[in-house]
Amino acid sequence: MRMKTLIRIACSFLMATLLPLQAGAQSEVKLGSLNDFTGPTSDVGKDAALGIREAVGYVNDTGGINGKRIKLLQYDYGYRVPEAITTYKRFRDFDKVVAVFGWGTGDTEALAPTVAKDKLPYLSHSFSAFLADPKKTPYNFIYGTDYSSNARAAMTAWYDQVWLKDPRFKAERDKGVKPRFVSFYMKACPYCSAAIKALNDHAAILGFEVGPDQDVPLTALDVKSQIIAVEGFKPHLIWHGNIVMSVATALKDARALGLKADHIVNNWGFDENLVKLAGPAAEGVIGPAVNAFYGEKAPLMDKVVEYAKKMTPGVPQQNRLIRTVQSWVDVLLMREALVRADKAGKLNGPGIKEAFESIRDWTPGLGRPPITITPTDHRPGSFVRVYRIQKGKFNLLEAVDLKKRWPEKWDMWLGY
């Protein structure tokens, strides 16, 4: 009799202990985040990682996911694909996350088949067009216009606003000369090469003559040999597909060697640090931005700055970048999908996927054009703002709506 009483007491105690734990588990939503703090993309990765953490802090302070707090599990994988795969498996098997914030193109593309099999939604900082085609990558999503769209828009803006209008090129235009174009990027890097097929296709559409691509390491400290290699081609325009440090090196070397070419840059190579690192060589450089720059006047920017100061006071405000703002767009888009899935009673992989694909003309503010995601097209939009650096400031050069400009081609461009 005494033994039975002891067992009942023990069971009651165990239940009393487990119930709060279960309630706690039900009141949080676990999200994994892959980031590069130490690898070759850490010059943009560190600021993006801070933005993820700060934006999650804001979400938790403003109601979380219908009252459920986000538990963020953030890891540095050093831009190494094997480590990304290992960390993803930890998120899936041990941490039991409901979704993942991804980072690089190589690792995100490598994980895409596994993500689809696991039905684990994956919202990436990589904007590879491959990730936006749900026929191939049904559980991958991107919050910014894809690299191919950004490249096409940057080339279009230069063609419209510079080649067709700038007096520098009038004599050549009058003679019927085609604008000459080359690409500088690390050929072995999936991110750097992601937009090349689209760029060459767009060059043909706009009537460019395309010269030889130049292989530039992601961490290049000297690009003089590549500059010398294209001098004979005399390019009017160079595309830079790397990130900020190597792009700044290329710009300075081009200026030092007197290469008379304009420059367009992919979005991860185009930010506030480019102005600091390239100095006068950054003047006139053109690039796309998927949202407002840090501190720029835009809805919700006051909260971005507030949380940066509150949560990361050790980083000076002048060192914060557009990458922080991108991460806020990333987190707020994820929150929107999670809130919708949770309200529908489907806070699981398929339910979150369905929620992402229900988003129509939604924006978090922060200068992000409205986002629409459908079951047949995970590109978040066709509208790209292209900026030019003038006197150290980012000035809007042209807003390009690719779908409106080329409606017959937009669907064909899905996935590349």
C-alpha positions in Angstrom: 0.0 0.0 0.0 2.8 2.3 0.9 4.6 1.5 -2.3 1.5 2.4 -4.4 1.2 5.7 -2.5 4.8 6.5 -3.2 4.4 5.7 -6.9 1.3 8.0 -7.1 3.3 10.8 -5.4 6.2 10.3 -7.8 3.9 10.3 -10.8 2.2 13.5 -9.6 5.5 15.2 -9.0 6.7 14.1 -12.5 3.6 15.5 -14.1 3.9 18.7 -12.2 7.5 19.0 -13.5 6.7 18.1 -17.1 3.6 20.3 -17.6 5.5 23.6 -17.3 8.2 22.2 -19.6 5.5 21.3 -22.2 3.9 24.7 -21.8 7.3 26.3 -22.4 7.9 24.2 -25.5 4.5 25.1 -26.9 5.1 28.8 -26.3 8.3 29.0 -28.4 9.1 28.6 -32.1 12.6 27.4 -32.9 14.4 28.8 -36.0 17.9 27.9 -37.2 20.2 30.4 -38.7 23.3 29.7 -40.7 25.7 32.7 -40.8 29.2 33.6 -41.9 31.2 35.4 -39.1 34.6 34.1 -40.1 34.7 32.9 -43.7 35.3 34.7 -47.0 31.9 36.4 -47.0 32.2 37.6 -43.4 32.6 41.2 -44.5 28.9 41.2 -45.3 28.0 38.2 -43.2 28.7 39.7 -39.7 26.4 42.6 -40.2 23.7 40.4 -41.6 24.0 38.1 -38.6 23.6 41.0 -36.2 20.5 42.1 -38.1 19.0 38.6 -37.8 19.4 38.6 -34.0 18.2 42.1 -33.6 15.1 41.6 -35.8 14.2 38.5 -33.8 14.5 40.5 -30.6 12.0 43.0 -32.1 9.6 40.3 -33.2 9.7 38.8 -29.7 9.1 42.2 -28.1 6.1 42.8 -30.4 4.1 39.6 -29.9 6.3 37.0 -31.5 4.3 34.4 -33.5 0.8 34.9 -32.1 2.2 35.0 -28.6 4.9 32.4 -29.1 8.5 33.6 -28.8 11.1 32.8 -31.4 14.1 30.8 -30.1 16.9 31.6 -32.5 19.7 29.1 -32.9 22.5 30.9 -34.7 25.7 29.3 -35.9 28.8 30.4 -37.8 29.7 27.9 -40.5 32.5 29.9 -42.1 31.0 29.6 -45.6 32.0 25.9 -45.7 29.5 23.7 -47.4 30.2 20.5 -45.4 29.8 22.4 -42.1 26.5 23.9 -43.4 25.2 20.4 -44.1 26.2 19.2 -40.7 24.6 22.2 -39.0 21.4 21.8 -41.0 21.2 18.2 -39.8 21.5 19.4 -36.2 18.7 21.9 -36.7 16.5 19.2 -38.2 17.3 16.2 -35.9 18.3 17.7 -32.6 16.9 21.2 -32.4 13.7 20.4 -34.2 13.4 23.8 -35.8 10.3 24.6 -37.9 12.3 26.6 -40.5 15.8 27.8 -41.3 17.4 31.1 -42.3 20.1 30.2 -44.8 23.2 32.1 -46.1 25.4 31.1 -49.0 24.5 30.0 -52.5 26.7 26.9 -52.6 25.5 25.4 -49.4 21.8 26.4 -50.0 21.8 24.9 -53.4 23.5 21.8 -52.1 20.9 21.4 -49.3 17.9 22.1 -51.6 17.1 18.4 -52.4 17.4 17.5 -48.7 15.3 20.5 -47.7 12.6 19.4 -50.1 12.7 15.8 -48.9 12.5 17.0 -45.2 9.8 19.6 -46.0 11.6 22.1 -44.0 11.1 25.7 -45.2 14.4 27.5 -45.9 14.5 31.3 -46.3 17.9 32.2 -47.7 20.2 35.2 -48.0 21.3 33.6 -51.2 19.1 35.0 -54.0 20.1 32.4 -56.6 17.4 32.2 -59.3 17.6 28.4 -59.0 16.1 28.6 -55.5 13.1 30.5 -56.8 11.7 27.8 -59.0 9.4 25.6 -56.9 9.4 22.8 -59.5 13.0 22.3 -58.5 13.2 23.7 -55.0 9.7 23.6 -53.5 10.8 24.4 -49.9 13.3 27.2 -50.7 12.3 30.9 -50.5 14.2 34.2 -51.0 13.2 37.6 -49.6 15.1 39.7 -52.2 14.9 39.8 -56.0 17.0 37.0 -57.4 20.6 37.6 -58.6 19.6 37.2 -62.2 16.9 39.8 -62.0 19.2 42.2 -60.1 21.8 41.7 -62.8 19.4 42.3 -65.7 18.0 45.4 -63.9 21.5 46.9 -63.3 22.5 46.3 -66.9 19.2 47.8 -68.1 19.6 50.9 -65.9 23.1 51.5 -67.2 21.9 51.0 -70.8 18.9 53.3 -70.4 20.4 56.1 -68.3 24.1 56.0 -69.3 24.7 54.5 -72.7 21.7 56.1 -74.3 22.1 59.5 -72.6 25.7 60.2 -71.5 27.5 62.5 -73.9 30.7 60.4 -73.4 29.2 57.8 -75.7 27.5 60.0 -78.3 30.1 59.6 -81.0 30.1 55.8 -80.7 26.3 55.7 -80.6 26.1 57.8 -83.7 28.4 55.4 -85.5 26.3 52.4 -84.4 28.9 51.0 -82.1 27.7 48.3 -79.7 28.4 48.7 -76.0 31.1 46.3 -74.9 30.7 44.3 -71.7 32.8 41.9 -69.6 32.2 40.1 -66.3 34.6 39.9 -63.3 33.8 37.2 -60.8 35.1 34.0 -59.1 34.2 31.3 -61.5 34.4 28.5 -59.0 32.0 30.2 -56.5 28.3 29.4 -57.1 27.2 32.8 -55.7 29.6 34.8 -57.9 28.7 32.9 -61.1 24.9 32.7 -60.4 23.9 35.5 -62.7 26.3 35.0 -65.6 23.9 33.1 -67.8 21.2 35.7 -67.3 23.7 38.6 -67.9 24.9 37.1 -71.2 21.3 36.6 -72.3 20.4 40.1 -71.4 23.5 41.5 -73.1 22.2 39.9 -76.3 18.7 41.3 -75.7 20.1 44.9 -75.4 22.7 44.5 -78.2 25.9 44.3 -76.2 29.2 42.8 -77.5 30.4 40.4 -74.8 34.1 40.0 -74.0 36.0 37.4 -72.1 35.0 36.7 -68.5 37.8 37.3 -65.9 38.3 35.0 -62.9 38.7 37.1 -59.8 39.1 35.4 -56.4 36.5 36.2 -53.8 39.2 37.5 -51.5 41.3 39.2 -54.2 43.9 41.8 -53.1 45.2 42.5 -56.6 43.1 42.5 -59.8 45.7 44.2 -62.1 46.3 41.2 -64.3 42.5 40.9 -65.0 42.3 44.6 -65.8 45.2 44.3 -68.2 43.6 41.3 -69.8 40.6 43.3 -70.9 42.3 46.5 -71.9 42.5 45.5 -75.6 38.7 44.8 -75.6 38.1 48.3 -74.3 34.9 47.5 -72.3 32.4 50.2 -71.7 30.9 48.2 -68.8 32.2 45.7 -66.3 30.0 43.5 -64.1 31.4 42.6 -60.7 29.9 39.4 -59.2 32.0 39.2 -56.0 31.5 40.8 -52.6 32.7 44.1 -51.3 36.4 43.7 -50.5 37.4 42.2 -53.9 35.1 44.5 -55.8 36.7 47.5 -54.1 40.1 46.1 -55.1 39.0 45.7 -58.7 37.6 49.3 -58.8 40.8 50.8 -57.4 43.0 48.8 -59.8 40.9 49.8 -62.7 41.2 53.4 -61.8 45.0 53.1 -61.2 45.5 51.5 -64.6 43.3 54.1 -66.3 40.7 51.6 -67.6 37.9 53.7 -69.0 34.9 51.5 -68.1 31.8 51.9 -66.0 31.0 49.4 -63.4 27.8 47.5 -62.2 27.9 45.4 -59.1 25.8 42.6 -57.7 23.9 43.5 -54.5 26.3 41.8 -52.1 29.2 43.8 -53.5 27.3 47.1 -53.3 27.0 48.7 -49.9 28.2 51.5 -47.6 31.6 49.7 -47.1 32.3 49.9 -50.9 32.4 53.6 -50.6 34.8 53.5 -47.7 37.1 50.8 -49.2 37.2 52.0 -52.8 37.2 55.7 -52.1 37.2 57.8 -55.3 37.1 54.7 -57.4 33.5 54.1 -56.2 32.3 57.3 -57.8 29.7 56.4 -60.5 29.4 52.7 -59.6 26.0 51.2 -60.1 24.2 48.4 -58.3 20.8 47.1 -57.1 19.5 47.3 -53.6 16.7 45.0 -52.4 15.6 47.4 -49.7 16.6 50.8 -48.1 20.2 51.4 -46.9 20.8 51.5 -43.1 19.5 54.7 -41.6 17.8 55.8 -44.8 14.3 57.3 -44.3 11.8 54.4 -44.6 9.0 52.9 -42.6 10.3 50.9 -39.6 13.9 52.1 -40.0 13.6 53.8 -36.6 13.2 50.3 -35.0 16.1 48.9 -36.9 18.4 51.7 -35.6 16.8 51.4 -32.1 17.4 47.7 -31.8 20.9 48.0 -33.2 21.8 50.5 -30.5 20.0 48.5 -27.8 21.2 45.0 -28.6 24.6 45.6 -30.1 25.9 48.8 -28.6 29.5 47.9 -29.1 29.2 48.3 -32.9 29.3 52.0 -33.9 26.4 53.2 -35.9 28.6 54.4 -38.8 29.7 50.8 -39.2 26.3 49.4 -39.7 25.2 48.4 -43.3 22.3 47.7 -45.6 22.9 44.1 -44.6 21.3 44.7 -41.2 18.2 46.0 -43.0 18.1 43.0 -45.4 18.1 40.7 -42.4 15.1 42.6 -40.9 13.2 42.0 -44.2 14.3 38.3 -44.0 13.0 37.9 -40.4 9.8 39.9 -40.9 8.9 37.8 -44.0 9.5 34.7 -42.0 7.3 36.0 -39.2 4.5 36.8 -41.7 4.6 33.2 -43.0 4.8 31.7 -39.4 1.9 33.9 -38.2 -0.3 32.8 -41.1 0.6 29.1 -40.6 0.1 29.3 -36.9 -3.3 30.9 -37.3 -4.3 28.1 -39.7 -3.2 25.5 -37.1 -0.4 24.4 -39.5 2.9 25.4 -37.9 4.8 22.7 -39.7 6.7 22.4 -42.9 3.9 22.0 -45.4 1.8 24.6 -43.5 4.6 27.2 -43.5 5.2 26.6 -47.2 1.6 27.1 -47.9 1.7 30.3 -45.9 4.7 31.7 -47.8 2.9 30.9 -51.1 -0.2 32.9 -49.9 1.7 36.2 -49.6 0.4 38.8 -52.1 1.7 42.5 -52.3 3.0 42.4 -48.8 5.9 44.5 -47.5 7.5 45.1 -44.1 8.4 48.6 -45.1 12.1 49.3 -45.0 12.1 50.3 -48.6 11.3 46.7 -49.7 9.0 46.7 -52.8 5.8 44.6 -52.3 6.4 40.9 -52.2 4.2 38.3 -53.9 5.0 34.5 -53.7 2.9 31.9 -55.4 2.9 28.1 -55.6 4.4 28.3 -59.1 6.9 31.1 -58.7 8.9 31.8 -55.5 10.5 35.0 -57.0 9.3 37.7 -54.6 8.9 40.3 -57.3 10.1 41.8 -60.6 10.7 45.4 -59.4 14.4 46.3 -58.8 15.7 49.7 -57.7 19.1 50.5 -59.1 21.4 53.1 -57.5 24.5 55.0 -58.5 27.1 56.2 -56.1 27.6 60.0 -56.4 29.7 61.9 -53.9 29.7 59.0 -51.5 25.8 58.8 -51.5 23.5 56.2 -53.0 21.2 57.9 -55.5 18.3 56.1 -57.3 19.3 55.8 -61.0 16.3 53.8 -62.3 13.5 51.5 -60.9 13.3 48.6 -63.4 10.2 46.4 -63.5 11.4 43.5 -65.5 8.0 41.8 -65.8 6.4 45.0 -67.1 9.4 45.7 -69.5 9.6 42.1 -70.9 6.3 40.4 -70.1 6.8 37.7 -72.7 10.1 36.7 -71.2 9.4 37.0 -67.4 8.0 33.5 -67.1 10.9 32.1 -69.2 13.4 33.6 -66.8 12.2 31.6 -63.8 15.0 29.5 -62.4 18.1 31.0 -64.1 
